[in-house]
Amino acid sequence: MITHLEHDGVRTLLAPTTGPLRAGLVFPGGQVSVTGSEEEIAGFLSGRQLETPTSAALHLRRYGALCEVTRENVVLWVAGDRVPPGLALALPATRRRTPPPVPGVLPPADAPSGYSFAGSLGTVAWQTVVTHSASAAVFADVLAMMLGRSFPVITSYLPRSEGAAVVTVIANGSVATNGSVATNGSVATNGSVATNGSVATNGSDAVLGEFIDVLAQIRVGRLDPAHIHLALSRLDAPPAQAASHPDRLSALAAELLAGLPPLSADQFAAVTPASVAAVSMASMRHGLLMTPGDRDASWAGFAPAPLPVPLPPAPLPSRPPRVAPALFALYIVLTIALTGLLALLFLGGDSHTTFQRALCALAIALTVRGAIRAFHRLHHA
């Protein structure tokens, strides 16, 4: 049974389990998770910088803005009896709201493989936007299994409030593994990647090549039915059984973050290899590949991603121009002097006429009106 609570102002899903203790954080730019003891989980998640340079670069290229991470747009999930003691989520606060639809500044690509751009050295990543559905969630899990055969990957499937979902997969190309590292398709490792101790100088090229090969397969919908069946077995558990399926628990946290109802067992039951393949083929036009360093992927059918266009700044509220206090004082002195001079010129003696009186009254009214306006500007500056 899932318990909804708050921890350090962050919405939290707690599901007791008899298996290993696991926990994770879901945020607009991705997700992280860890398996271990209470002390290890608290140490790994406390004060962690959620927005990594890789996720920030992908988000900036696609949406033209950086992702804001606050306690109101993060969800914590724990597969265990309690929130680990000592787990502190020191995140800034803001007003809680469902993430609004964000129109991407990256249009669908005409190139068959989507877009690519050069990122940080040693990291390979791919991201796409699909329609949120059970088939799309299965596709993300299958993609992680296809890419996780030779090196560790971190994959996230994040539904959005407008009905879309962002699929992101990230691999560290600077570490060469022995090919035995297995991922669960939707969560990060426990922070220590197990390798055979060898760091290959051409690791980035090998990982990039594997990414391109797998993306070529999903572009034509060539997916292993066994992978689809395995993904369904992990994702179609009802919410009440999420404790025994941590992948499902993290998916529920992502849906809670987006303000969407959980995908139902009936929706997963309707998933077929053909429906997953359809999502796979449609994903390429919105794909964004980040290559390590200065590597170029145009030879594989990728178009250069356009540079992000900064969003226009919010308009400032209109306000009267500022009047300096010294200038206002001078204005008052001149107004009094001019009023006195007009009185002497037009009202002195007994020879003043009705026209002179009216002209003097108009001049005084105009000067007083100007003084009032100047005071208003000074008061609201």
C-alpha positions as CSV (number, residue, x, y, z in Angstrom):
1,M,0.0,0.0,0.0
2,I,1.3,3.4,-1.0
3,T,1.3,6.2,1.6
4,H,1.4,9.9,0.5
5,L,3.2,12.2,2.7
6,E,5.7,15.2,2.7
7,H,9.3,15.2,3.6
8,D,11.1,18.5,3.9
9,G,8.3,20.0,1.9
10,V,8.6,17.5,-0.9
11,R,5.8,15.2,-1.9
12,T,6.7,11.7,-1.0
13,L,5.4,8.2,-2.0
14,L,6.2,5.5,0.6
15,A,5.6,1.8,-0.2
16,P,6.8,-0.8,2.3
17,T,8.7,-3.7,0.7
18,T,10.5,-6.9,1.8
19,G,13.2,-6.4,-0.9
20,P,16.2,-4.1,-0.9
21,L,15.6,-0.6,0.3
22,R,15.4,1.8,-2.7
23,A,14.6,5.5,-3.1
24,G,14.7,8.1,-5.8
25,L,13.8,11.7,-6.8
26,V,11.9,12.7,-9.8
27,F,12.2,16.2,-11.1
28,P,11.3,18.0,-14.4
29,G,14.8,17.3,-15.9
30,G,15.1,13.6,-15.0
31,Q,15.4,11.3,-12.1
32,V,17.9,9.7,-9.8
33,S,17.6,6.7,-7.6
34,V,19.7,4.5,-5.3
35,T,19.7,1.1,-3.7
36,G,21.4,0.5,-0.4
37,S,21.1,0.9,3.4
38,E,19.3,3.8,5.0
39,E,22.7,5.6,5.6
40,E,23.8,5.1,2.0
41,I,20.5,6.4,0.6
42,A,20.4,9.4,2.9
43,G,24.0,10.2,2.0
44,F,23.4,9.9,-1.8
45,L,20.2,11.9,-2.0
46,S,20.9,14.6,0.6
47,G,22.0,17.8,-0.9
48,R,22.4,16.2,-4.3
49,Q,22.7,18.5,-7.3
50,L,19.7,17.1,-9.3
51,E,20.2,19.1,-12.5
52,T,23.4,17.8,-14.1
53,P,25.3,19.5,-17.0
54,T,24.0,16.9,-19.4
55,S,20.3,17.2,-18.5
56,A,20.7,21.0,-18.4
57,A,22.3,21.0,-21.9
58,L,19.5,18.8,-23.3
59,H,16.7,20.9,-21.7
60,L,18.3,24.1,-23.0
61,R,18.6,22.9,-26.5
62,R,15.0,21.6,-26.6
63,Y,13.1,24.3,-24.7
64,G,15.4,27.4,-24.8
65,A,15.5,27.7,-21.0
66,L,17.1,25.9,-18.0
67,C,15.0,23.7,-15.8
68,E,14.0,25.1,-12.4
69,V,14.3,22.6,-9.6
70,T,12.5,23.5,-6.3
71,R,10.9,21.4,-3.6
72,E,7.5,22.0,-5.2
73,N,8.4,20.3,-8.5
74,V,10.2,17.3,-7.1
75,V,8.7,14.0,-5.9
76,L,10.5,11.6,-3.6
77,W,9.7,7.9,-3.6
78,V,10.9,5.3,-1.1
79,A,10.4,1.5,-1.4
80,G,10.8,0.8,2.3
81,D,9.2,1.1,5.7
82,R,10.1,4.7,6.3
83,V,12.0,7.7,4.9
84,P,15.7,7.1,5.8
85,P,16.7,9.1,8.8
86,G,19.1,11.9,7.9
87,L,17.7,12.3,4.4
88,A,17.6,16.1,4.0
89,L,16.3,17.8,0.8
90,A,17.6,21.3,0.9
91,L,15.7,22.7,-2.1
92,P,14.5,26.3,-2.6
93,A,10.8,26.9,-2.2
94,T,8.3,28.3,-4.6
95,R,4.6,28.1,-5.3
96,R,3.4,24.6,-6.0
97,R,1.9,24.2,-9.5
98,T,1.5,21.6,-12.2
99,P,4.2,22.2,-14.8
100,P,2.6,24.2,-17.6
101,P,2.9,23.1,-21.2
102,V,6.2,24.2,-22.5
103,P,6.4,24.6,-26.3
104,G,9.7,23.3,-27.5
105,V,11.9,25.6,-29.6
106,L,13.2,22.5,-31.4
107,P,10.9,21.7,-34.4
108,P,10.6,18.2,-35.7
109,A,13.7,17.3,-37.8
110,D,13.6,16.7,-41.5
111,A,16.7,14.5,-41.1
112,P,15.9,10.8,-40.8
113,S,17.8,10.4,-37.5
114,G,16.8,13.7,-35.8
115,Y,19.2,16.3,-34.4
116,S,22.7,16.1,-32.8
117,F,25.0,18.5,-31.1
118,A,28.4,18.3,-29.4
119,G,28.3,18.2,-25.6
120,S,30.6,17.5,-22.8
121,L,33.6,15.1,-23.3
122,G,32.9,11.6,-22.2
123,T,29.1,11.7,-22.1
124,V,26.7,10.4,-24.7
125,A,22.9,11.2,-24.4
126,W,19.8,11.0,-26.4
127,Q,16.4,12.5,-25.7
128,T,13.1,12.6,-27.5
129,V,9.4,13.7,-27.0
130,V,6.6,11.2,-27.5
131,T,2.9,11.0,-26.7
132,H,2.4,9.8,-23.2
133,S,1.0,6.2,-23.2
134,A,1.6,2.7,-21.9
135,S,3.3,1.9,-25.2
136,A,5.7,4.9,-24.8
137,A,6.6,3.9,-21.2
138,V,7.4,0.4,-22.5
139,F,9.5,1.8,-25.3
140,A,11.6,3.8,-22.9
141,D,12.3,0.6,-20.9
142,V,13.1,-1.4,-24.0
143,L,15.5,1.4,-25.1
144,A,17.3,1.2,-21.8
145,M,17.7,-2.6,-22.2
146,M,19.0,-2.3,-25.7
147,L,21.6,0.3,-24.7
148,G,22.5,-1.2,-21.3
149,R,23.9,-4.4,-22.7
150,S,27.5,-3.1,-22.9
151,F,27.6,-0.1,-20.5
152,P,25.6,1.4,-17.7
153,V,22.9,3.8,-18.7
154,I,20.5,6.1,-16.8
155,T,17.1,6.3,-18.4
156,S,14.1,8.4,-17.5
157,Y,10.5,8.5,-18.8
158,L,8.8,11.7,-17.6
159,P,5.2,12.4,-18.6
160,R,4.2,16.1,-18.9
161,S,0.9,17.8,-18.1
162,E,0.1,18.5,-21.7
163,G,0.0,14.8,-22.6
164,A,3.5,14.4,-23.9
165,A,6.5,12.5,-22.3
166,V,10.2,13.1,-22.4
167,V,12.5,10.1,-22.8
168,T,16.1,10.6,-21.9
169,V,19.0,8.1,-21.8
170,I,22.5,9.0,-20.7
171,A,25.7,7.0,-20.7
172,N,29.2,7.8,-19.5
173,G,31.5,7.0,-22.5
174,S,34.7,7.5,-20.6
175,V,34.4,4.2,-18.7
176,A,34.7,0.8,-20.5
177,T,32.8,-2.0,-18.8
178,N,33.1,-5.7,-19.2
179,G,29.7,-6.0,-20.8
180,S,28.0,-7.5,-17.7
181,V,26.5,-4.4,-16.3
182,A,22.7,-4.7,-16.3
183,T,20.3,-1.8,-15.8
184,N,16.7,-1.9,-14.8
185,G,15.6,0.4,-17.5
186,S,14.3,3.3,-15.6
187,V,16.5,4.2,-12.6
188,A,20.1,5.2,-12.0
189,T,22.7,3.1,-10.4
190,N,23.7,3.4,-6.7
191,G,26.4,6.0,-7.5
192,S,29.3,3.5,-7.9
193,V,29.5,2.1,-11.4
194,A,31.1,-1.4,-11.4
195,T,33.7,-1.9,-14.1
196,N,36.5,-4.3,-14.8
197,G,39.0,-1.6,-13.9
198,S,40.0,-0.6,-17.4
199,V,39.4,2.8,-18.8
200,A,39.5,2.8,-22.6
201,T,40.7,5.8,-24.5
202,N,38.2,5.1,-27.2
203,G,35.3,4.5,-24.8
204,S,33.4,7.6,-25.9
205,D,33.6,6.5,-29.6
206,A,32.4,3.0,-28.7
207,V,29.5,4.3,-26.7
208,L,28.6,6.8,-29.4
209,G,28.7,4.0,-32.0
210,E,26.4,1.8,-29.9
211,F,24.0,4.6,-29.5
212,I,23.9,5.2,-33.3
213,D,23.4,1.5,-34.0
214,V,20.5,1.2,-31.5
215,L,18.9,4.4,-32.8
216,A,19.1,3.0,-36.3
217,Q,17.1,0.0,-35.1
218,I,14.4,1.9,-33.4
219,R,14.1,4.2,-36.4
220,V,12.7,1.2,-38.3
221,G,10.9,-0.3,-35.3
222,R,13.2,-3.3,-34.9
223,L,12.6,-4.3,-31.3
224,D,13.0,-7.6,-29.5
225,P,9.6,-9.0,-28.4
226,A,11.4,-10.5,-25.3
227,H,12.4,-7.0,-24.2
228,I,8.8,-5.8,-24.6
229,H,7.5,-8.7,-22.5
230,L,10.1,-8.0,-19.8
231,A,9.3,-4.3,-19.7
232,L,5.5,-5.1,-19.4
233,S,6.2,-7.4,-16.5
234,R,7.8,-4.6,-14.6
235,L,5.5,-1.7,-15.5
236,D,2.0,-3.2,-15.6
237,A,1.8,-3.8,-11.8
238,P,-1.2,-2.1,-10.2
239,P,-0.3,0.8,-7.8
240,A,-1.1,-1.4,-4.8
241,Q,1.8,-3.7,-5.8
242,A,4.3,-0.9,-6.5
243,A,6.4,-1.8,-3.5
244,S,7.4,-5.1,-5.2
245,H,8.0,-3.2,-8.5
246,P,10.2,-0.1,-7.8
247,D,10.1,0.8,-11.5
248,R,6.4,1.2,-11.2
249,L,6.8,3.3,-8.0
250,S,9.1,5.7,-9.8
251,A,6.6,5.9,-12.7
252,L,3.8,6.8,-10.2
253,A,6.1,9.5,-8.8
254,A,6.6,10.9,-12.3
255,E,2.8,10.9,-13.0
256,L,2.2,12.6,-9.7
257,L,4.7,15.3,-10.6
258,A,2.9,15.9,-14.0
259,G,-0.5,15.9,-12.3
260,L,-1.7,12.9,-14.4
261,P,-3.6,9.8,-13.3
262,P,-1.5,6.6,-13.3
263,L,-1.5,4.4,-16.4
264,S,-3.9,1.5,-15.8
265,A,-3.4,-2.2,-16.1
266,D,-5.9,-2.2,-19.0
267,Q,-3.7,0.3,-20.8
268,F,-0.7,-1.9,-20.4
269,A,-2.7,-5.0,-21.4
270,A,-3.4,-3.3,-24.7
271,V,0.3,-2.8,-25.5
272,T,1.5,-4.9,-28.5
273,P,4.9,-5.1,-30.2
274,A,3.4,-3.2,-33.1
275,S,2.2,-0.3,-30.8
276,V,5.7,-0.1,-29.2
277,A,7.3,-0.1,-32.6
278,A,5.1,2.7,-33.8
279,V,6.2,4.9,-30.8
280,S,9.8,3.9,-31.6
281,M,9.6,5.0,-35.3
282,A,7.8,8.2,-34.4
283,S,10.4,9.2,-31.8
284,M,13.2,9.9,-34.2
285,R,11.9,13.1,-35.7
286,H,12.0,14.6,-32.2
287,G,15.3,13.0,-31.2
288,L,18.2,14.9,-29.9
289,L,21.6,13.2,-29.7
290,M,24.4,14.7,-27.6
291,T,27.8,13.5,-28.8
292,P,31.0,13.5,-26.7
293,G,33.3,16.5,-27.3
294,D,33.6,17.5,-30.9
295,R,32.3,14.2,-32.4
296,D,30.1,14.7,-35.5
297,A,27.1,12.5,-36.2
298,S,26.0,13.9,-39.6
299,W,27.4,10.9,-41.3
300,A,24.7,8.8,-39.6
301,G,21.8,11.0,-40.8
302,F,21.7,13.5,-37.9
303,A,21.1,17.2,-38.6
304,P,22.9,19.9,-36.5
305,A,20.6,21.0,-33.8
306,P,19.9,24.8,-34.0
307,L,21.3,26.9,-31.2
308,P,18.8,27.7,-28.4
309,V,17.0,31.0,-28.8
310,P,16.7,32.8,-25.4
311,L,13.2,33.4,-24.2
312,P,12.2,37.1,-24.2
313,P,12.3,38.7,-20.8
314,A,9.0,39.3,-19.0
315,P,7.7,42.8,-19.6
316,L,8.3,45.2,-16.7
317,P,5.2,47.0,-15.2
318,S,4.8,50.5,-16.6
319,R,5.5,53.3,-14.2
320,P,5.9,57.1,-14.4
321,P,9.4,58.4,-15.1
322,R,11.3,59.0,-11.9
323,V,11.6,62.7,-10.7
324,A,14.6,63.5,-8.6
325,P,13.8,65.1,-5.2
326,A,16.1,68.1,-5.9
327,L,14.3,68.7,-9.3
328,F,10.9,68.6,-7.6
329,A,12.0,71.1,-5.0
330,L,13.2,73.5,-7.7
331,Y,9.9,73.0,-9.6
332,I,8.0,74.1,-6.4
333,V,10.1,77.2,-5.9
334,L,9.7,78.3,-9.6
335,T,5.9,77.6,-9.4
336,I,5.6,79.9,-6.3
337,A,7.7,82.6,-7.9
338,L,5.8,82.5,-11.2
339,T,2.5,82.6,-9.4
340,G,3.6,85.7,-7.4
341,L,4.9,87.4,-10.6
342,L,1.6,86.8,-12.4
343,A,-0.3,88.3,-9.4
344,L,1.8,91.4,-9.5
345,L,1.5,91.9,-13.2
346,F,-2.2,91.2,-13.7
347,L,-3.8,92.0,-10.4
348,G,-1.9,95.0,-9.3
349,G,-3.7,98.3,-9.1
350,D,-7.2,99.1,-10.0
351,S,-6.9,98.7,-13.8
352,H,-7.2,94.9,-14.1
353,T,-9.8,93.6,-16.4
354,T,-11.9,90.4,-16.5
355,F,-9.6,89.0,-19.2
356,Q,-6.5,89.6,-17.1
357,R,-8.1,87.8,-14.1
358,A,-9.0,84.8,-16.2
359,L,-5.5,84.6,-17.7
360,C,-4.0,84.8,-14.3
361,A,-6.3,82.1,-13.0
362,L,-5.4,79.8,-15.9
363,A,-1.7,80.3,-15.4
364,I,-2.0,79.5,-11.7
365,A,-4.1,76.4,-12.4
366,L,-1.5,75.1,-14.9
367,T,1.4,75.6,-12.5
368,V,-0.5,73.9,-9.7
369,R,-1.5,71.0,-11.9
370,G,2.2,70.6,-13.0
371,A,3.3,70.5,-9.3
372,I,0.7,67.9,-8.5
373,R,1.9,65.7,-11.4
374,A,5.5,66.1,-10.4
375,F,4.6,65.1,-6.8
376,H,2.8,62.0,-8.1
377,R,5.8,60.9,-10.1
378,L,8.1,61.4,-7.1
379,H,5.8,59.5,-4.8
380,H,5.6,56.5,-7.1
381,A,9.2,56.4,-8.3
